[in-house]
Amino acid sequence: MGNAQERPSETIDRERKRLVETLQADSGLLLDALLARGVLTGPEYEALDALPDAERRVRRLLLLVQGKGEAACQELLRCAQRTAGAPDPAWDWQHVGPGYRDRSYDPPCPGHWTPEAPGSGTTCPGLPRASDPDEAGGPEGSEAVQSGTPEEPEPELEAEASEEAEPEPEPE
């Protein structure tokens, strides 16, 4: 980008020709990045994006950003370097090596929730097993705690449910 004592706007002036040539191909991506970082406003982005000639778009972009100060110039140079630079191999999904796909994951840290063995009845942390109805903690009959297998309803609960379903006659 230049020496440490050179201001970003001076780097843009010195490298203007190379920047214009390099950034033409990816000028749309550069505009997107600058909009996302707050360097460009929506109307500025739309005006530049509407220019059909990529060389003219980049030249105007450089002038516009230079008029915004050194911080904007620095951000443009960062975005330009990321946009025009070689793609990061870590993000090249076409060539993910077998080591990444086949790796085994480290065990979880102590205190973190881990899934229980299948059939244990608990599917979420903090919820009791279906075999522990006293610890339900929620409203009775809640469907939040289900083991995934149908169980026989308890006779006590069945009797209570039938009493609630049949209204008692009111004394007159």
Secondary structure, 3 states (H helix, E strand, C coil): CCCCCCCHHHHHHHCHHHHHHHHCCCHHHHHHHHHHCCCCCHHHHHHHHCCCCHHHHHHHHHHHHHCCCHHHHHHHHHHHHHHHCCCCHHHCHHHCCHHHHCCCCCCCCCCCCCCCCCCCCCCCCCCCCCCCHHHCCCCCCCCCCCCCCCCCCCHHHHHHHHHHHCCCCCCC
